[in-house]
Amino acid sequence: MLTIADLQKGQRAIIKSFSVELVPMKLLEMGCLPGNEVTLVQQAPFKDPLYLNINGCHLAIRRETAERIKIQLT
């Protein structure tokens, strides 16, 4: 299954699942929840961190965290 780390710039996807223990609580508070739409806005050099738009909220997450969040492309 694909993860957020697999997205290309501009691609959109729906968050499907993740392990709550492996994802920081701050991401959950900012809308990183199953069923929400995520778009890759930009990648920093060396592809870490990733700059995302999740339901209108812009945030940057580490690639390591992005690899733990499973998605489905839209």
PyMOL Python script that loads the backbone (N, CA, C, O; Angstrom):
from pymol import cmd

cmd.read_pdbstr("""\
ATOM      1  N   MET A   1       0.839  -1.184   0.000  1.00  0.00           N
ATOM      2  CA  MET A   1       0.000   0.000   0.000  1.00  0.00           C
ATOM      3  C   MET A   1       0.883   1.245   0.000  1.00  0.00           C
ATOM      4  O   MET A   1       1.959   1.247   0.597  1.00  0.00           O
ATOM      5  N   LEU A   2       0.430   2.294  -0.665  1.00  0.00           N
ATOM      6  CA  LEU A   2       1.175   3.548  -0.763  1.00  0.00           C
ATOM      7  C   LEU A   2       1.153   4.308   0.556  1.00  0.00           C
ATOM      8  O   LEU A   2       0.250   4.134   1.375  1.00  0.00           O
ATOM      9  N   THR A   3       2.163   5.155   0.749  1.00  0.00           N
ATOM     10  CA  THR A   3       2.222   6.028   1.919  1.00  0.00           C
ATOM     11  C   THR A   3       2.374   7.469   1.446  1.00  0.00           C
ATOM     12  O   THR A   3       2.591   7.716   0.259  1.00  0.00           O
ATOM     13  N   ILE A   4       2.263   8.413   2.363  1.00  0.00           N
ATOM     14  CA  ILE A   4       2.441   9.824   2.021  1.00  0.00           C
ATOM     15  C   ILE A   4       3.812  10.051   1.397  1.00  0.00           C
ATOM     16  O   ILE A   4       3.960  10.905   0.523  1.00  0.00           O
ATOM     17  N   ALA A   5       4.810   9.301   1.834  1.00  0.00           N
ATOM     18  CA  ALA A   5       6.170   9.456   1.306  1.00  0.00           C
ATOM     19  C   ALA A   5       6.249   9.104  -0.183  1.00  0.00           C
ATOM     20  O   ALA A   5       7.207   9.498  -0.848  1.00  0.00           O
ATOM     21  N   ASP A   6       5.274   8.378  -0.718  1.00  0.00           N
ATOM     22  CA  ASP A   6       5.264   7.990  -2.131  1.00  0.00           C
ATOM     23  C   ASP A   6       4.641   9.044  -3.040  1.00  0.00           C
ATOM     24  O   ASP A   6       4.732   8.920  -4.261  1.00  0.00           O
ATOM     25  N   LEU A   7       4.013  10.073  -2.486  1.00  0.00           N
ATOM     26  CA  LEU A   7       3.361  11.091  -3.298  1.00  0.00           C
ATOM     27  C   LEU A   7       4.370  11.897  -4.106  1.00  0.00           C
ATOM     28  O   LEU A   7       5.501  12.117  -3.675  1.00  0.00           O
ATOM     29  N   GLN A   8       3.941  12.329  -5.276  1.00  0.00           N
ATOM     30  CA  GLN A   8       4.709  13.247  -6.115  1.00  0.00           C
ATOM     31  C   GLN A   8       4.127  14.645  -5.914  1.00  0.00           C
ATOM     32  O   GLN A   8       2.974  14.782  -5.508  1.00  0.00           O
ATOM     33  N   LYS A   9       4.908  15.668  -6.192  1.00  0.00           N
ATOM     34  CA  LYS A   9       4.466  17.045  -6.003  1.00  0.00           C
ATOM     35  C   LYS A   9       3.138  17.288  -6.726  1.00  0.00           C
ATOM     36  O   LYS A   9       3.010  17.010  -7.918  1.00  0.00           O
ATOM     37  N   GLY A  10       2.158  17.806  -5.990  1.00  0.00           N
ATOM     38  CA  GLY A  10       0.848  18.104  -6.542  1.00  0.00           C
ATOM     39  C   GLY A  10      -0.155  16.965  -6.469  1.00  0.00           C
ATOM     40  O   GLY A  10      -1.345  17.187  -6.696  1.00  0.00           O
ATOM     41  N   GLN A  11       0.285  15.763  -6.162  1.00  0.00           N
ATOM     42  CA  GLN A  11      -0.622  14.610  -6.089  1.00  0.00           C
ATOM     43  C   GLN A  11      -1.497  14.690  -4.849  1.00  0.00           C
ATOM     44  O   GLN A  11      -1.077  15.161  -3.793  1.00  0.00           O
ATOM     45  N   ARG A  12      -2.732  14.213  -5.012  1.00  0.00           N
ATOM     46  CA  ARG A  12      -3.692  14.179  -3.905  1.00  0.00           C
ATOM     47  C   ARG A  12      -4.016  12.743  -3.555  1.00  0.00           C
ATOM     48  O   ARG A  12      -3.981  11.849  -4.401  1.00  0.00           O
ATOM     49  N   ALA A  13      -4.333  12.544  -2.284  1.00  0.00           N
ATOM     50  CA  ALA A  13      -4.695  11.210  -1.819  1.00  0.00           C
ATOM     51  C   ALA A  13      -5.593  11.333  -0.588  1.00  0.00           C
ATOM     52  O   ALA A  13      -5.724  12.403   0.007  1.00  0.00           O
ATOM     53  N   ILE A  14      -6.194  10.231  -0.234  1.00  0.00           N
ATOM     54  CA  ILE A  14      -7.010  10.140   0.981  1.00  0.00           C
ATOM     55  C   ILE A  14      -6.235   9.295   1.990  1.00  0.00           C
ATOM     56  O   ILE A  14      -5.727   8.225   1.655  1.00  0.00           O
ATOM     57  N   ILE A  15      -6.151   9.779   3.217  1.00  0.00           N
ATOM     58  CA  ILE A  15      -5.486   9.020   4.280  1.00  0.00           C
ATOM     59  C   ILE A  15      -6.359   7.821   4.615  1.00  0.00           C
ATOM     60  O   ILE A  15      -7.550   7.972   4.885  1.00  0.00           O
ATOM     61  N   LYS A  16      -5.771   6.636   4.599  1.00  0.00           N
ATOM     62  CA  LYS A  16      -6.519   5.410   4.869  1.00  0.00           C
ATOM     63  C   LYS A  16      -6.300   4.888   6.286  1.00  0.00           C
ATOM     64  O   LYS A  16      -7.263   4.594   6.995  1.00  0.00           O
ATOM     65  N   SER A  17      -5.035   4.769   6.704  1.00  0.00           N
ATOM     66  CA  SER A  17      -4.780   4.207   8.035  1.00  0.00           C
ATOM     67  C   SER A  17      -3.366   4.516   8.485  1.00  0.00           C
ATOM     68  O   SER A  17      -2.506   4.885   7.685  1.00  0.00           O
ATOM     69  N   PHE A  18      -3.140   4.359   9.784  1.00  0.00           N
ATOM     70  CA  PHE A  18      -1.821   4.486  10.386  1.00  0.00           C
ATOM     71  C   PHE A  18      -1.920   3.978  11.812  1.00  0.00           C
ATOM     72  O   PHE A  18      -3.015   3.813  12.349  1.00  0.00           O
ATOM     73  N   SER A  19      -0.783   3.733  12.412  1.00  0.00           N
ATOM     74  CA  SER A  19      -0.739   3.300  13.797  1.00  0.00           C
ATOM     75  C   SER A  19      -0.646   4.537  14.684  1.00  0.00           C
ATOM     76  O   SER A  19       0.306   5.309  14.566  1.00  0.00           O
ATOM     77  N   VAL A  20      -1.607   4.734  15.557  1.00  0.00           N
ATOM     78  CA  VAL A  20      -1.650   5.911  16.415  1.00  0.00           C
ATOM     79  C   VAL A  20      -0.388   6.024  17.265  1.00  0.00           C
ATOM     80  O   VAL A  20       0.046   7.133  17.574  1.00  0.00           O
ATOM     81  N   GLU A  21       0.199   4.912  17.642  1.00  0.00           N
ATOM     82  CA  GLU A  21       1.402   4.923  18.476  1.00  0.00           C
ATOM     83  C   GLU A  21       2.614   5.463  17.715  1.00  0.00           C
ATOM     84  O   GLU A  21       3.548   5.972  18.334  1.00  0.00           O
ATOM     85  N   LEU A  22       2.613   5.361  16.389  1.00  0.00           N
ATOM     86  CA  LEU A  22       3.765   5.751  15.584  1.00  0.00           C
ATOM     87  C   LEU A  22       3.657   7.148  14.977  1.00  0.00           C
ATOM     88  O   LEU A  22       4.621   7.643  14.392  1.00  0.00           O
ATOM     89  N   VAL A  23       2.502   7.785  15.108  1.00  0.00           N
ATOM     90  CA  VAL A  23       2.298   9.113  14.535  1.00  0.00           C
ATOM     91  C   VAL A  23       2.130  10.112  15.680  1.00  0.00           C
ATOM     92  O   VAL A  23       1.321   9.885  16.579  1.00  0.00           O
ATOM     93  N   PRO A  24       2.886  11.219  15.660  1.00  0.00           N
ATOM     94  CA  PRO A  24       2.787  12.211  16.741  1.00  0.00           C
ATOM     95  C   PRO A  24       1.367  12.754  16.916  1.00  0.00           C
ATOM     96  O   PRO A  24       0.657  12.975  15.935  1.00  0.00           O
ATOM     97  N   MET A  25       0.961  12.967  18.161  1.00  0.00           N
ATOM     98  CA  MET A  25      -0.378  13.466  18.485  1.00  0.00           C
ATOM     99  C   MET A  25      -0.645  14.817  17.808  1.00  0.00           C
ATOM    100  O   MET A  25      -1.784  15.111  17.446  1.00  0.00           O
ATOM    101  N   LYS A  26       0.386  15.629  17.640  1.00  0.00           N
ATOM    102  CA  LYS A  26       0.218  16.942  17.003  1.00  0.00           C
ATOM    103  C   LYS A  26      -0.351  16.803  15.589  1.00  0.00           C
ATOM    104  O   LYS A  26      -1.159  17.631  15.168  1.00  0.00           O
ATOM    105  N   LEU A  27       0.061  15.768  14.850  1.00  0.00           N
ATOM    106  CA  LEU A  27      -0.473  15.555  13.499  1.00  0.00           C
ATOM    107  C   LEU A  27      -1.961  15.223  13.547  1.00  0.00           C
ATOM    108  O   LEU A  27      -2.731  15.678  12.701  1.00  0.00           O
ATOM    109  N   LEU A  28      -2.356  14.443  14.520  1.00  0.00           N
ATOM    110  CA  LEU A  28      -3.772  14.100  14.658  1.00  0.00           C
ATOM    111  C   LEU A  28      -4.584  15.360  14.955  1.00  0.00           C
ATOM    112  O   LEU A  28      -5.674  15.544  14.412  1.00  0.00           O
ATOM    113  N   GLU A  29      -4.051  16.224  15.818  1.00  0.00           N
ATOM    114  CA  GLU A  29      -4.740  17.465  16.157  1.00  0.00           C
ATOM    115  C   GLU A  29      -4.865  18.397  14.961  1.00  0.00           C
ATOM    116  O   GLU A  29      -5.801  19.193  14.888  1.00  0.00           O
ATOM    117  N   MET A  30      -3.933  18.302  14.027  1.00  0.00           N
ATOM    118  CA  MET A  30      -3.955  19.179  12.856  1.00  0.00           C
ATOM    119  C   MET A  30      -4.732  18.580  11.682  1.00  0.00           C
ATOM    120  O   MET A  30      -4.703  19.139  10.586  1.00  0.00           O
ATOM    121  N   GLY A  31      -5.417  17.468  11.883  1.00  0.00           N
ATOM    122  CA  GLY A  31      -6.286  16.920  10.850  1.00  0.00           C
ATOM    123  C   GLY A  31      -5.757  15.729  10.089  1.00  0.00           C
ATOM    124  O   GLY A  31      -6.375  15.308   9.112  1.00  0.00           O
ATOM    125  N   CYS A  32      -4.651  15.178  10.495  1.00  0.00           N
ATOM    126  CA  CYS A  32      -4.094  14.001   9.822  1.00  0.00           C
ATOM    127  C   CYS A  32      -4.848  12.764  10.322  1.00  0.00           C
ATOM    128  O   CYS A  32      -4.355  12.002  11.153  1.00  0.00           O
ATOM    129  N   LEU A  33      -6.043  12.596   9.791  1.00  0.00           N
ATOM    130  CA  LEU A  33      -6.927  11.519  10.224  1.00  0.00           C
ATOM    131  C   LEU A  33      -7.434  10.740   9.019  1.00  0.00           C
ATOM    132  O   LEU A  33      -7.521  11.293   7.923  1.00  0.00           O
ATOM    133  N   PRO A  34      -7.772   9.460   9.203  1.00  0.00           N
ATOM    134  CA  PRO A  34      -8.315   8.673   8.091  1.00  0.00           C
ATOM    135  C   PRO A  34      -9.537   9.359   7.484  1.00  0.00           C
ATOM    136  O   PRO A  34     -10.408   9.857   8.196  1.00  0.00           O
ATOM    137  N   GLY A  35      -9.579   9.372   6.150  1.00  0.00           N
ATOM    138  CA  GLY A  35     -10.677   9.991   5.413  1.00  0.00           C
ATOM    139  C   GLY A  35     -10.377  11.404   4.949  1.00  0.00           C
ATOM    140  O   GLY A  35     -11.072  11.922   4.076  1.00  0.00           O
ATOM    141  N   ASN A  36      -9.360  12.038   5.512  1.00  0.00           N
ATOM    142  CA  ASN A  36      -9.002  13.397   5.103  1.00  0.00           C
ATOM    143  C   ASN A  36      -8.100  13.376   3.880  1.00  0.00           C
ATOM    144  O   ASN A  36      -7.341  12.432   3.659  1.00  0.00           O
ATOM    145  N   GLU A  37      -8.201  14.448   3.086  1.00  0.00           N
ATOM    146  CA  GLU A  37      -7.401  14.569   1.871  1.00  0.00           C
ATOM    147  C   GLU A  37      -6.038  15.179   2.183  1.00  0.00           C
ATOM    148  O   GLU A  37      -5.932  16.106   2.985  1.00  0.00           O
ATOM    149  N   VAL A  38      -5.003  14.653   1.545  1.00  0.00           N
ATOM    150  CA  VAL A  38      -3.644  15.162   1.706  1.00  0.00           C
ATOM    151  C   VAL A  38      -3.061  15.433   0.319  1.00  0.00           C
ATOM    152  O   VAL A  38      -3.257  14.650  -0.611  1.00  0.00           O
ATOM    153  N   THR A  39      -2.339  16.554   0.189  1.00  0.00           N
ATOM    154  CA  THR A  39      -1.672  16.931  -1.052  1.00  0.00           C
ATOM    155  C   THR A  39      -0.222  17.251  -0.745  1.00  0.00           C
ATOM    156  O   THR A  39       0.072  17.978   0.204  1.00  0.00           O
ATOM    157  N   LEU A  40       0.690  16.706  -1.552  1.00  0.00           N
ATOM    158  CA  LEU A  40       2.096  17.046  -1.392  1.00  0.00           C
ATOM    159  C   LEU A  40       2.341  18.375  -2.087  1.00  0.00           C
ATOM    160  O   LEU A  40       2.205  18.477  -3.306  1.00  0.00           O
ATOM    161  N   VAL A  41       2.705  19.402  -1.311  1.00  0.00           N
ATOM    162  CA  VAL A  41       2.936  20.738  -1.841  1.00  0.00           C
ATOM    163  C   VAL A  41       4.375  20.868  -2.325  1.00  0.00           C
ATOM    164  O   VAL A  41       4.628  21.399  -3.406  1.00  0.00           O
ATOM    165  N   GLN A  42       5.317  20.380  -1.519  1.00  0.00           N
ATOM    166  CA  GLN A  42       6.732  20.547  -1.850  1.00  0.00           C
ATOM    167  C   GLN A  42       7.576  19.596  -1.018  1.00  0.00           C
ATOM    168  O   GLN A  42       7.168  19.166   0.061  1.00  0.00           O
ATOM    169  N   GLN A  43       8.763  19.270  -1.533  1.00  0.00           N
ATOM    170  CA  GLN A  43       9.740  18.475  -0.795  1.00  0.00           C
ATOM    171  C   GLN A  43      10.996  19.306  -0.606  1.00  0.00           C
ATOM    172  O   GLN A  43      11.422  20.012  -1.520  1.00  0.00           O
ATOM    173  N   ALA A  44      11.582  19.225   0.566  1.00  0.00           N
ATOM    174  CA  ALA A  44      12.851  19.907   0.815  1.00  0.00           C
ATOM    175  C   ALA A  44      13.966  19.144   0.099  1.00  0.00           C
ATOM    176  O   ALA A  44      13.750  18.019  -0.352  1.00  0.00           O
ATOM    177  N   PRO A  45      15.146  19.738  -0.008  1.00  0.00           N
ATOM    178  CA  PRO A  45      16.274  19.009  -0.604  1.00  0.00           C
ATOM    179  C   PRO A  45      16.489  17.682   0.122  1.00  0.00           C
ATOM    180  O   PRO A  45      16.294  17.596   1.334  1.00  0.00           O
ATOM    181  N   PHE A  46      16.877  16.685  -0.593  1.00  0.00           N
ATOM    182  CA  PHE A  46      17.062  15.318  -0.089  1.00  0.00           C
ATOM    183  C   PHE A  46      15.741  14.691   0.345  1.00  0.00           C
ATOM    184  O   PHE A  46      15.730  13.685   1.055  1.00  0.00           O
ATOM    185  N   LYS A  47      14.610  15.294  -0.088  1.00  0.00           N
ATOM    186  CA  LYS A  47      13.255  14.769   0.124  1.00  0.00           C
ATOM    187  C   LYS A  47      12.867  14.630   1.593  1.00  0.00           C
ATOM    188  O   LYS A  47      12.077  13.751   1.937  1.00  0.00           O
ATOM    189  N   ASP A  48      13.402  15.471   2.454  1.00  0.00           N
ATOM    190  CA  ASP A  48      13.039  15.433   3.876  1.00  0.00           C
ATOM    191  C   ASP A  48      13.249  16.813   4.460  1.00  0.00           C
ATOM    192  O   ASP A  48      14.374  17.309   4.402  1.00  0.00           O
ATOM    193  N   PRO A  49      12.252  17.461   5.015  1.00  0.00           N
ATOM    194  CA  PRO A  49      10.880  17.014   5.256  1.00  0.00           C
ATOM    195  C   PRO A  49       9.976  17.228   4.040  1.00  0.00           C
ATOM    196  O   PRO A  49      10.394  17.773   3.018  1.00  0.00           O
ATOM    197  N   LEU A  50       8.730  16.784   4.182  1.00  0.00           N
ATOM    198  CA  LEU A  50       7.703  16.943   3.161  1.00  0.00           C
ATOM    199  C   LEU A  50       6.740  18.035   3.623  1.00  0.00           C
ATOM    200  O   LEU A  50       6.342  18.066   4.788  1.00  0.00           O
ATOM    201  N   TYR A  51       6.373  18.919   2.717  1.00  0.00           N
ATOM    202  CA  TYR A  51       5.440  19.999   3.024  1.00  0.00           C
ATOM    203  C   TYR A  51       4.081  19.597   2.465  1.00  0.00           C
ATOM    204  O   TYR A  51       3.934  19.405   1.258  1.00  0.00           O
ATOM    205  N   LEU A  52       3.077  19.469   3.349  1.00  0.00           N
ATOM    206  CA  LEU A  52       1.774  18.931   2.978  1.00  0.00           C
ATOM    207  C   LEU A  52       0.649  19.923   3.215  1.00  0.00           C
ATOM    208  O   LEU A  52       0.768  20.856   4.009  1.00  0.00           O
ATOM    209  N   ASN A  53      -0.445  19.693   2.505  1.00  0.00           N
ATOM    210  CA  ASN A  53      -1.709  20.374   2.771  1.00  0.00           C
ATOM    211  C   ASN A  53      -2.690  19.274   3.146  1.00  0.00           C
ATOM    212  O   ASN A  53      -3.016  18.415   2.327  1.00  0.00           O
ATOM    213  N   ILE A  54      -3.155  19.303   4.380  1.00  0.00           N
ATOM    214  CA  ILE A  54      -4.134  18.321   4.842  1.00  0.00           C
ATOM    215  C   ILE A  54      -5.397  19.079   5.218  1.00  0.00           C
ATOM    216  O   ILE A  54      -5.438  19.769   6.237  1.00  0.00           O
ATOM    217  N   ASN A  55      -6.429  18.946   4.386  1.00  0.00           N
ATOM    218  CA  ASN A  55      -7.706  19.644   4.582  1.00  0.00           C
ATOM    219  C   ASN A  55      -7.518  21.133   4.840  1.00  0.00           C
ATOM    220  O   ASN A  55      -8.152  21.686   5.738  1.00  0.00           O
ATOM    221  N   GLY A  56      -6.660  21.788   4.070  1.00  0.00           N
ATOM    222  CA  GLY A  56      -6.453  23.219   4.190  1.00  0.00           C
ATOM    223  C   GLY A  56      -5.420  23.636   5.220  1.00  0.00           C
ATOM    224  O   GLY A  56      -5.113  24.822   5.333  1.00  0.00           O
ATOM    225  N   CYS A  57      -4.887  22.705   5.961  1.00  0.00           N
ATOM    226  CA  CYS A  57      -3.868  22.995   6.966  1.00  0.00           C
ATOM    227  C   CYS A  57      -2.498  22.633   6.392  1.00  0.00           C
ATOM    228  O   CYS A  57      -2.287  21.497   5.967  1.00  0.00           O
ATOM    229  N   HIS A  58      -1.571  23.584   6.377  1.00  0.00           N
ATOM    230  CA  HIS A  58      -0.237  23.346   5.839  1.00  0.00           C
ATOM    231  C   HIS A  58       0.701  22.924   6.956  1.00  0.00           C
ATOM    232  O   HIS A  58       0.761  23.571   8.002  1.00  0.00           O
ATOM    233  N   LEU A  59       1.435  21.839   6.735  1.00  0.00           N
ATOM    234  CA  LEU A  59       2.396  21.380   7.722  1.00  0.00           C
ATOM    235  C   LEU A  59       3.524  20.618   7.060  1.00  0.00           C
ATOM    236  O   LEU A  59       3.388  20.108   5.948  1.00  0.00           O
ATOM    237  N   ALA A  60       4.631  20.552   7.760  1.00  0.00           N
ATOM    238  CA  ALA A  60       5.798  19.814   7.284  1.00  0.00           C
ATOM    239  C   ALA A  60       6.002  18.622   8.207  1.00  0.00           C
ATOM    240  O   ALA A  60       5.939  18.751   9.430  1.00  0.00           O
ATOM    241  N   ILE A  61       6.245  17.465   7.611  1.00  0.00           N
ATOM    242  CA  ILE A  61       6.515  16.270   8.415  1.00  0.00           C
ATOM    243  C   ILE A  61       7.760  15.578   7.880  1.00  0.00           C
ATOM    244  O   ILE A  61       8.121  15.716   6.711  1.00  0.00           O
ATOM    245  N   ARG A  62       8.389  14.849   8.748  1.00  0.00           N
ATOM    246  CA  ARG A  62       9.581  14.099   8.366  1.00  0.00           C
ATOM    247  C   ARG A  62       9.192  12.920   7.481  1.00  0.00           C
ATOM    248  O   ARG A  62       8.098  12.372   7.614  1.00  0.00           O
ATOM    249  N   ARG A  63      10.073  12.539   6.594  1.00  0.00           N
ATOM    250  CA  ARG A  63       9.833  11.398   5.708  1.00  0.00           C
ATOM    251  C   ARG A  63       9.556  10.134   6.530  1.00  0.00           C
ATOM    252  O   ARG A  63       8.691   9.333   6.176  1.00  0.00           O
ATOM    253  N   GLU A  64      10.283   9.968   7.610  1.00  0.00           N
ATOM    254  CA  GLU A  64      10.111   8.796   8.480  1.00  0.00           C
ATOM    255  C   GLU A  64       8.665   8.673   8.962  1.00  0.00           C
ATOM    256  O   GLU A  64       8.116   7.572   9.001  1.00  0.00           O
ATOM    257  N   THR A  65       8.052   9.787   9.324  1.00  0.00           N
ATOM    258  CA  THR A  65       6.650   9.786   9.758  1.00  0.00           C
ATOM    259  C   THR A  65       5.728   9.553   8.568  1.00  0.00           C
ATOM    260  O   THR A  65       4.756   8.806   8.677  1.00  0.00           O
ATOM    261  N   ALA A  66       6.022  10.187   7.429  1.00  0.00           N
ATOM    262  CA  ALA A  66       5.193  10.039   6.226  1.00  0.00           C
ATOM    263  C   ALA A  66       5.122   8.588   5.756  1.00  0.00           C
ATOM    264  O   ALA A  66       4.111   8.162   5.197  1.00  0.00           O
ATOM    265  N   GLU A  67       6.185   7.835   5.982  1.00  0.00           N
ATOM    266  CA  GLU A  67       6.215   6.423   5.567  1.00  0.00           C
ATOM    267  C   GLU A  67       5.299   5.549   6.412  1.00  0.00           C
ATOM    268  O   GLU A  67       5.072   4.388   6.071  1.00  0.00           O
ATOM    269  N   ARG A  68       4.778   6.075   7.490  1.00  0.00           N
ATOM    270  CA  ARG A  68       3.901   5.299   8.391  1.00  0.00           C
ATOM    271  C   ARG A  68       2.419   5.561   8.140  1.00  0.00           C
ATOM    272  O   ARG A  68       1.563   4.913   8.741  1.00  0.00           O
ATOM    273  N   ILE A  69       2.115   6.507   7.256  1.00  0.00           N
ATOM    274  CA  ILE A  69       0.708   6.889   7.008  1.00  0.00           C
ATOM    275  C   ILE A  69       0.296   6.372   5.636  1.00  0.00           C
ATOM    276  O   ILE A  69       0.797   6.838   4.612  1.00  0.00           O
ATOM    277  N   LYS A  70      -0.606   5.420   5.619  1.00  0.00           N
ATOM    278  CA  LYS A  70      -1.051   4.769   4.383  1.00  0.00           C
ATOM    279  C   LYS A  70      -2.133   5.613   3.712  1.00  0.00           C
ATOM    280  O   LYS A  70      -2.980   6.209   4.378  1.00  0.00           O
ATOM    281  N   ILE A  71      -2.086   5.650   2.372  1.00  0.00           N
ATOM    282  CA  ILE A  71      -2.997   6.479   1.589  1.00  0.00           C
ATOM    283  C   ILE A  71      -3.583   5.709   0.411  1.00  0.00           C
ATOM    284  O   ILE A  71      -3.140   4.613   0.069  1.00  0.00           O
ATOM    285  N   GLN A  72      -4.603   6.330  -0.200  1.00  0.00           N
ATOM    286  CA  GLN A  72      -5.159   5.847  -1.466  1.00  0.00           C
ATOM    287  C   GLN A  72      -5.230   7.050  -2.380  1.00  0.00           C
ATOM    288  O   GLN A  72      -5.810   8.071  -2.013  1.00  0.00           O
ATOM    289  N   LEU A  73      -4.648   6.948  -3.567  1.00  0.00           N
ATOM    290  CA  LEU A  73      -4.644   8.057  -4.522  1.00  0.00           C
ATOM    291  C   LEU A  73      -6.070   8.367  -4.988  1.00  0.00           C
ATOM    292  O   LEU A  73      -6.919   7.481  -5.086  1.00  0.00           O
ATOM    293  N   THR A  74      -6.304   9.657  -5.273  1.00  0.00           N
ATOM    294  CA  THR A  74      -7.642  10.056  -5.760  1.00  0.00           C
ATOM    295  C   THR A  74      -7.562  10.390  -7.235  1.00  0.00           C
ATOM    296  O   THR A  74      -8.571  10.748  -7.842  1.00  0.00           O
TER     297      THR A  74
END
""", "prot")
cmd.dss("prot")
cmd.show_as("cartoon", "prot")
cmd.util.cbc("prot")
cmd.orient("prot")
